[in-house]
Amino acid sequence: MKLTAILSGLFLSVFILGFNARSADAPPPPSAPAPAPAAPAAATPTFDFGDGSSSVLTTKAWQSLEAKDYPAVAAYANKCIDSFKTQAVQMQATLKEPAPKDSAAQLWALNDVGTCYYILGKSLDDQGDKKGAIAAYKFLVDNLSFAQCWDPKGWFWPPAGAAKKRLAELQFDAQ
């Protein structure tokens, strides 16, 4: 019985070693197709902030909105807001009403940051981001209500007035 067990074990060992040896000689199994090469990473857009002045940033934000280039709108508007918001809020605090036309341009930070909040709100609204649009319009109406935007046709207009109207529509729709 012991001899039978030993021979069985020996036979089994030889069989396994032989099978493994044949497996090594056999062609490898077909491999899965090679993965497709990775697509090149999307280039991060670069934006030309010009001299970084509020007027340049606001102009570029308007141009981007007209072109429906929403990433550029966000870049230019947010750069202006981030750079000049503190001065804009300080200028607003000195006023009891909008500045007259002949001195409105002196409130450059208030006017450009307020206009950028309007542009940003409009951009977000156009993209269907109602919450984002409401937040931008609300900040403008609540904190920069005396901002004025120069129209190339020759007059100033209040972006907070337009924002207030659209804000009411958005808030009504949200109910």
Buried (B, 14 or more C-beta within 10 A) or exposed (E): EEEEEEEEEEEEEEEEEEEEEEEEEEEEEEEEEEEEEEEEEEEEEEBEBEEEBBBBBBBBBBEBBEEEBBEBBBBBBBBBBEBBBEBBBEBBEEEEEBBEEEEBEEBBBBBBBBBBBBBBBBBBBEBEBBEBBBBBBBBBBEBBBBBBBBEEEEEBEBBBBBBBEBBEEBEEEEE
